[in-house]
Amino acid sequence: MKIGELSQRTGIPARMLRYYEEQGLLASERSANGYRAYDEADVDLATRARGLVQAGLSTRLAKVVLDVERQCALEQPTCSRELAEMLATELSALDNRLACLTRSRDAVARYLDLTRNGDLVRSAGAA
């Protein structure tokens, strides 16, 4: 599929898909006329890349995570000590971000509940 179709299927602007490709998050084949060509697996990969970036990971780290996920599919993935240390540090940072986001989410939910608009939280959680 061409970049326009990938954009349409993922909801990710073509410009952002090009950026993801520049950053190594996504790869395309090039046709004779230079157009980018993507396959079906790239729909999930682009969506996953966007989710990681929107979750606050840098594109550099998102690439590492995507590579790690590919490695996890192998029977015995390998990992250098240096990469393991970097991932352990990032895991700690992600845990801290999650804790902070959870506290913020709980504060907003509590506030809405106190203002007797808690039904908005319950209906948003169901969506």
C-alpha positions in Angstrom: 0.0 0.0 0.0 1.1 3.6 -0.5 1.7 6.1 2.3 -1.7 7.7 1.8 -3.5 4.4 2.4 -1.3 3.7 5.4 -2.1 7.1 6.7 -5.8 6.6 6.2 -5.8 3.2 7.8 -3.8 4.3 10.9 -5.0 7.8 11.3 -1.4 8.9 11.3 -0.6 11.8 9.0 1.7 10.9 6.1 4.2 13.5 7.3 4.5 11.7 10.6 4.9 8.4 8.9 7.8 9.8 6.9 9.3 11.0 10.2 8.9 7.6 11.8 10.7 6.2 8.8 13.5 8.7 9.2 13.8 7.7 12.8 13.9 4.0 12.0 10.6 3.1 13.5 9.1 2.1 10.2 10.6 0.9 6.9 9.2 1.0 3.4 10.1 -0.6 0.1 10.6 1.9 -2.7 9.0 1.3 -6.1 10.7 2.2 -9.4 9.1 5.7 -9.3 10.3 6.3 -5.7 6.9 5.8 -4.0 7.0 4.2 -0.6 5.3 0.8 -0.4 4.1 -0.7 2.9 2.7 -4.1 3.7 -0.1 -5.1 6.1 2.2 -5.6 9.1 3.2 -1.9 8.8 -0.4 -0.9 9.9 0.2 -2.5 13.3 3.8 -1.3 13.5 2.9 2.3 12.7 0.1 2.3 15.2 2.3 0.8 17.9 5.1 3.3 17.2 2.6 6.2 17.5 1.3 4.8 20.8 4.8 4.6 22.2 5.6 8.2 21.2 2.2 9.4 22.5 2.9 7.7 25.7 6.0 9.9 26.1 8.8 7.8 24.8 11.4 9.5 22.5 11.5 8.1 19.0 15.0 6.7 19.9 13.6 4.8 22.8 10.4 3.8 20.9 12.7 2.2 18.3 14.5 0.3 21.1 11.2 -1.0 22.5 10.0 -2.1 19.0 13.3 -3.9 18.5 13.0 -5.5 21.9 9.4 -6.7 21.0 10.8 -8.3 17.8 13.5 -9.9 19.8 11.0 -11.3 22.3 9.4 -13.2 19.5 12.6 -15.2 19.2 13.1 -18.3 21.3 16.2 -16.9 23.1 16.6 -13.2 22.6 20.0 -11.6 23.2 20.8 -8.4 24.9 24.0 -6.7 25.7 24.7 -5.6 29.3 24.7 -2.0 28.1 21.3 -2.3 26.5 20.0 -4.1 29.5 21.2 -1.3 31.8 19.6 1.3 29.6 16.3 -0.6 29.5 16.3 -1.0 33.3 16.8 2.7 33.7 14.0 3.4 31.3 11.8 0.9 33.0 12.2 2.7 36.2 11.4 6.0 34.5 8.3 4.5 33.0 7.2 3.2 36.4 7.6 6.7 37.8 5.6 8.2 34.9 2.8 5.6 35.3 2.7 6.4 39.1 2.5 10.1 38.3 -0.2 9.6 35.7 -2.2 7.3 38.0 -2.1 10.0 40.8 -3.2 12.6 38.3 -6.0 10.4 37.0 -7.2 9.6 40.5 -7.2 13.3 41.5 -9.3 14.2 38.4 -11.7 11.3 39.1 -12.0 12.2 42.8 -12.6 15.9 41.9 -15.4 15.0 39.4 -16.9 12.7 42.0 -16.9 15.4 44.6 -18.6 17.8 42.2 -21.3 15.2 41.7 -20.2 14.6 38.2 -18.7 11.2 38.8 -21.0 9.7 36.3 -18.7 11.3 33.6 -15.8 9.2 35.0 -17.8 6.0 35.0 -19.1 6.6 31.4 -15.6 7.5 30.2 -14.2 4.4 31.7 -16.8 2.3 30.0 -16.0 3.8 26.6 
